[in-house]
């Protein structure tokens, strides 16, 4: 558990360091790209269908 926490902290630290030199415009472009990827995945998966268990 402690090793996983240390790995997660290191990963987040590197992600933060990677984002520091990026300009605001580049961050906005990256956010738009990620939002587009999420929308595309949601269209592929579709909405779940609920069935009556009774």
Phi and psi restraints in degrees (range 20) as a CNS / XPLOR table:
assign (resid 1 and name C) (resid 2 and name N)
       (resid 2 and name CA) (resid 2 and name C) 1.0 -67.5 20.0 2
assign (resid 2 and name N) (resid 2 and name CA)
       (resid 2 and name C) (resid 3 and name N) 1.0 -37.0 20.0 2
assign (resid 2 and name C) (resid 3 and name N)
       (resid 3 and name CA) (resid 3 and name C) 1.0 -65.6 20.0 2
assign (resid 3 and name N) (resid 3 and name CA)
       (resid 3 and name C) (resid 4 and name N) 1.0 -40.2 20.0 2
assign (resid 3 and name C) (resid 4 and name N)
       (resid 4 and name CA) (resid 4 and name C) 1.0 -64.5 20.0 2
assign (resid 4 and name N) (resid 4 and name CA)
       (resid 4 and name C) (resid 5 and name N) 1.0 -40.9 20.0 2
assign (resid 4 and name C) (resid 5 and name N)
       (resid 5 and name CA) (resid 5 and name C) 1.0 -63.7 20.0 2
assign (resid 5 and name N) (resid 5 and name CA)
       (resid 5 and name C) (resid 6 and name N) 1.0 -41.3 20.0 2
assign (resid 5 and name C) (resid 6 and name N)
       (resid 6 and name CA) (resid 6 and name C) 1.0 -65.6 20.0 2
assign (resid 6 and name N) (resid 6 and name CA)
       (resid 6 and name C) (resid 7 and name N) 1.0 -40.4 20.0 2
assign (resid 6 and name C) (resid 7 and name N)
       (resid 7 and name CA) (resid 7 and name C) 1.0 -64.9 20.0 2
assign (resid 7 and name N) (resid 7 and name CA)
       (resid 7 and name C) (resid 8 and name N) 1.0 -42.6 20.0 2
assign (resid 7 and name C) (resid 8 and name N)
       (resid 8 and name CA) (resid 8 and name C) 1.0 -63.8 20.0 2
assign (resid 8 and name N) (resid 8 and name CA)
       (resid 8 and name C) (resid 9 and name N) 1.0 -41.6 20.0 2
assign (resid 8 and name C) (resid 9 and name N)
       (resid 9 and name CA) (resid 9 and name C) 1.0 -64.4 20.0 2
assign (resid 9 and name N) (resid 9 and name CA)
       (resid 9 and name C) (resid 10 and name N) 1.0 -41.2 20.0 2
assign (resid 9 and name C) (resid 10 and name N)
       (resid 10 and name CA) (resid 10 and name C) 1.0 -65.7 20.0 2
assign (resid 10 and name N) (resid 10 and name CA)
       (resid 10 and name C) (resid 11 and name N) 1.0 -41.8 20.0 2
assign (resid 10 and name C) (resid 11 and name N)
       (resid 11 and name CA) (resid 11 and name C) 1.0 -62.5 20.0 2
assign (resid 11 and name N) (resid 11 and name CA)
       (resid 11 and name C) (resid 12 and name N) 1.0 -44.7 20.0 2
assign (resid 11 and name C) (resid 12 and name N)
       (resid 12 and name CA) (resid 12 and name C) 1.0 -66.0 20.0 2
assign (resid 12 and name N) (resid 12 and name CA)
       (resid 12 and name C) (resid 13 and name N) 1.0 -35.8 20.0 2
assign (resid 12 and name C) (resid 13 and name N)
       (resid 13 and name CA) (resid 13 and name C) 1.0 -65.4 20.0 2
assign (resid 13 and name N) (resid 13 and name CA)
       (resid 13 and name C) (resid 14 and name N) 1.0 -44.6 20.0 2
assign (resid 13 and name C) (resid 14 and name N)
       (resid 14 and name CA) (resid 14 and name C) 1.0 -65.1 20.0 2
assign (resid 14 and name N) (resid 14 and name CA)
       (resid 14 and name C) (resid 15 and name N) 1.0 -36.9 20.0 2
assign (resid 14 and name C) (resid 15 and name N)
       (resid 15 and name CA) (resid 15 and name C) 1.0 -64.4 20.0 2
assign (resid 15 and name N) (resid 15 and name CA)
       (resid 15 and name C) (resid 16 and name N) 1.0 -40.6 20.0 2
assign (resid 15 and name C) (resid 16 and name N)
       (resid 16 and name CA) (resid 16 and name C) 1.0 -65.9 20.0 2
assign (resid 16 and name N) (resid 16 and name CA)
       (resid 16 and name C) (resid 17 and name N) 1.0 -43.3 20.0 2
assign (resid 16 and name C) (resid 17 and name N)
       (resid 17 and name CA) (resid 17 and name C) 1.0 -64.1 20.0 2
assign (resid 17 and name N) (resid 17 and name CA)
       (resid 17 and name C) (resid 18 and name N) 1.0 -32.6 20.0 2
assign (resid 17 and name C) (resid 18 and name N)
       (resid 18 and name CA) (resid 18 and name C) 1.0 -68.8 20.0 2
assign (resid 18 and name N) (resid 18 and name CA)
       (resid 18 and name C) (resid 19 and name N) 1.0 -32.5 20.0 2
assign (resid 18 and name C) (resid 19 and name N)
       (resid 19 and name CA) (resid 19 and name C) 1.0 -83.9 20.0 2
assign (resid 19 and name N) (resid 19 and name CA)
       (resid 19 and name C) (resid 20 and name N) 1.0 -16.6 20.0 2
assign (resid 19 and name C) (resid 20 and name N)
       (resid 20 and name CA) (resid 20 and name C) 1.0 -60.3 20.0 2
assign (resid 20 and name N) (resid 20 and name CA)
       (resid 20 and name C) (resid 21 and name N) 1.0 -47.3 20.0 2
assign (resid 20 and name C) (resid 21 and name N)
       (resid 21 and name CA) (resid 21 and name C) 1.0 -79.9 20.0 2
assign (resid 21 and name N) (resid 21 and name CA)
       (resid 21 and name C) (resid 22 and name N) 1.0 -1.9 20.0 2
assign (resid 21 and name C) (resid 22 and name N)
       (resid 22 and name CA) (resid 22 and name C) 1.0 -82.1 20.0 2
assign (resid 22 and name N) (resid 22 and name CA)
       (resid 22 and name C) (resid 23 and name N) 1.0 137.2 20.0 2
assign (resid 22 and name C) (resid 23 and name N)
       (resid 23 and name CA) (resid 23 and name C) 1.0 -74.1 20.0 2
assign (resid 23 and name N) (resid 23 and name CA)
       (resid 23 and name C) (resid 24 and name N) 1.0 166.6 20.0 2
assign (resid 23 and name C) (resid 24 and name N)
       (resid 24 and name CA) (resid 24 and name C) 1.0 -61.6 20.0 2
assign (resid 24 and name N) (resid 24 and name CA)
       (resid 24 and name C) (resid 25 and name N) 1.0 -36.3 20.0 2
assign (resid 24 and name C) (resid 25 and name N)
       (resid 25 and name CA) (resid 25 and name C) 1.0 -65.8 20.0 2
assign (resid 25 and name N) (resid 25 and name CA)
       (resid 25 and name C) (resid 26 and name N) 1.0 -41.8 20.0 2
assign (resid 25 and name C) (resid 26 and name N)
       (resid 26 and name CA) (resid 26 and name C) 1.0 -65.7 20.0 2
assign (resid 26 and name N) (resid 26 and name CA)
       (resid 26 and name C) (resid 27 and name N) 1.0 -37.8 20.0 2
assign (resid 26 and name C) (resid 27 and name N)
       (resid 27 and name CA) (resid 27 and name C) 1.0 -64.8 20.0 2
assign (resid 27 and name N) (resid 27 and name CA)
       (resid 27 and name C) (resid 28 and name N) 1.0 -40.3 20.0 2
assign (resid 27 and name C) (resid 28 and name N)
       (resid 28 and name CA) (resid 28 and name C) 1.0 -63.3 20.0 2
assign (resid 28 and name N) (resid 28 and name CA)
       (resid 28 and name C) (resid 29 and name N) 1.0 -40.1 20.0 2
assign (resid 28 and name C) (resid 29 and name N)
       (resid 29 and name CA) (resid 29 and name C) 1.0 -64.5 20.0 2
assign (resid 29 and name N) (resid 29 and name CA)
       (resid 29 and name C) (resid 30 and name N) 1.0 -41.7 20.0 2
assign (resid 29 and name C) (resid 30 and name N)
       (resid 30 and name CA) (resid 30 and name C) 1.0 -64.6 20.0 2
assign (resid 30 and name N) (resid 30 and name CA)
       (resid 30 and name C) (resid 31 and name N) 1.0 -40.9 20.0 2
assign (resid 30 and name C) (resid 31 and name N)
       (resid 31 and name CA) (resid 31 and name C) 1.0 -62.6 20.0 2
assign (resid 31 and name N) (resid 31 and name CA)
       (resid 31 and name C) (resid 32 and name N) 1.0 -42.8 20.0 2
assign (resid 31 and name C) (resid 32 and name N)
       (resid 32 and name CA) (resid 32 and name C) 1.0 -63.5 20.0 2
assign (resid 32 and name N) (resid 32 and name CA)
       (resid 32 and name C) (resid 33 and name N) 1.0 -38.7 20.0 2
assign (resid 32 and name C) (resid 33 and name N)
       (resid 33 and name CA) (resid 33 and name C) 1.0 -65.2 20.0 2
assign (resid 33 and name N) (resid 33 and name CA)
       (resid 33 and name C) (resid 34 and name N) 1.0 -41.5 20.0 2
assign (resid 33 and name C) (resid 34 and name N)
       (resid 34 and name CA) (resid 34 and name C) 1.0 -67.5 20.0 2
assign (resid 34 and name N) (resid 34 and name CA)
       (resid 34 and name C) (resid 35 and name N) 1.0 -40.4 20.0 2
assign (resid 34 and name C) (resid 35 and name N)
       (resid 35 and name CA) (resid 35 and name C) 1.0 -61.7 20.0 2
assign (resid 35 and name N) (resid 35 and name CA)
       (resid 35 and name C) (resid 36 and name N) 1.0 -40.0 20.0 2
assign (resid 35 and name C) (resid 36 and name N)
       (resid 36 and name CA) (resid 36 and name C) 1.0 -63.9 20.0 2
assign (resid 36 and name N) (resid 36 and name CA)
       (resid 36 and name C) (resid 37 and name N) 1.0 -41.7 20.0 2
assign (resid 36 and name C) (resid 37 and name N)
       (resid 37 and name CA) (resid 37 and name C) 1.0 -62.2 20.0 2
assign (resid 37 and name N) (resid 37 and name CA)
       (resid 37 and name C) (resid 38 and name N) 1.0 -41.8 20.0 2
assign (resid 37 and name C) (resid 38 and name N)
       (resid 38 and name CA) (resid 38 and name C) 1.0 -63.0 20.0 2
assign (resid 38 and name N) (resid 38 and name CA)
       (resid 38 and name C) (resid 39 and name N) 1.0 -42.9 20.0 2
assign (resid 38 and name C) (resid 39 and name N)
       (resid 39 and name CA) (resid 39 and name C) 1.0 -64.3 20.0 2
assign (resid 39 and name N) (resid 39 and name CA)
       (resid 39 and name C) (resid 40 and name N) 1.0 -40.5 20.0 2
assign (resid 39 and name C) (resid 40 and name N)
       (resid 40 and name CA) (resid 40 and name C) 1.0 -64.1 20.0 2
assign (resid 40 and name N) (resid 40 and name CA)
       (resid 40 and name C) (resid 41 and name N) 1.0 -41.2 20.0 2
assign (resid 40 and name C) (resid 41 and name N)
       (resid 41 and name CA) (resid 41 and name C) 1.0 -66.7 20.0 2
assign (resid 41 and name N) (resid 41 and name CA)
       (resid 41 and name C) (resid 42 and name N) 1.0 -38.9 20.0 2
assign (resid 41 and name C) (resid 42 and name N)
       (resid 42 and name CA) (resid 42 and name C) 1.0 -63.9 20.0 2
assign (resid 42 and name N) (resid 42 and name CA)
       (resid 42 and name C) (resid 43 and name N) 1.0 -36.4 20.0 2
assign (resid 42 and name C) (resid 43 and name N)
       (resid 43 and name CA) (resid 43 and name C) 1.0 -67.7 20.0 2
assign (resid 43 and name N) (resid 43 and name CA)
       (resid 43 and name C) (resid 44 and name N) 1.0 -35.7 20.0 2
assign (resid 43 and name C) (resid 44 and name N)
       (resid 44 and name CA) (resid 44 and name C) 1.0 -70.4 20.0 2
assign (resid 44 and name N) (resid 44 and name CA)
       (resid 44 and name C) (resid 45 and name N) 1.0 -42.1 20.0 2
assign (resid 44 and name C) (resid 45 and name N)
       (resid 45 and name CA) (resid 45 and name C) 1.0 -76.9 20.0 2
assign (resid 45 and name N) (resid 45 and name CA)
       (resid 45 and name C) (resid 46 and name N) 1.0 -40.9 20.0 2
assign (resid 45 and name C) (resid 46 and name N)
       (resid 46 and name CA) (resid 46 and name C) 1.0 80.3 20.0 2
assign (resid 46 and name N) (resid 46 and name CA)
       (resid 46 and name C) (resid 47 and name N) 1.0 -179.7 20.0 2
assign (resid 46 and name C) (resid 47 and name N)
       (resid 47 and name CA) (resid 47 and name C) 1.0 -90.4 20.0 2
assign (resid 47 and name N) (resid 47 and name CA)
       (resid 47 and name C) (resid 48 and name N) 1.0 144.3 20.0 2
assign (resid 47 and name C) (resid 48 and name N)
       (resid 48 and name CA) (resid 48 and name C) 1.0 -69.9 20.0 2
assign (resid 48 and name N) (resid 48 and name CA)
       (resid 48 and name C) (resid 49 and name N) 1.0 145.7 20.0 2
assign (resid 48 and name C) (resid 49 and name N)
       (resid 49 and name CA) (resid 49 and name C) 1.0 -101.8 20.0 2
assign (resid 49 and name N) (resid 49 and name CA)
       (resid 49 and name C) (resid 50 and name N) 1.0 135.0 20.0 2
assign (resid 49 and name C) (resid 50 and name N)
       (resid 50 and name CA) (resid 50 and name C) 1.0 -98.6 20.0 2
assign (resid 50 and name N) (resid 50 and name CA)
       (resid 50 and name C) (resid 51 and name N) 1.0 135.6 20.0 2
assign (resid 50 and name C) (resid 51 and name N)
       (resid 51 and name CA) (resid 51 and name C) 1.0 -113.9 20.0 2
assign (resid 51 and name N) (resid 51 and name CA)
       (resid 51 and name C) (resid 52 and name N) 1.0 149.0 20.0 2
assign (resid 51 and name C) (resid 52 and name N)
       (resid 52 and name CA) (resid 52 and name C) 1.0 -78.7 20.0 2
assign (resid 52 and name N) (resid 52 and name CA)
       (resid 52 and name C) (resid 53 and name N) 1.0 127.2 20.0 2
assign (resid 52 and name C) (resid 53 and name N)
       (resid 53 and name CA) (resid 53 and name C) 1.0 -88.3 20.0 2
assign (resid 53 and name N) (resid 53 and name CA)
       (resid 53 and name C) (resid 54 and name N) 1.0 -3.7 20.0 2
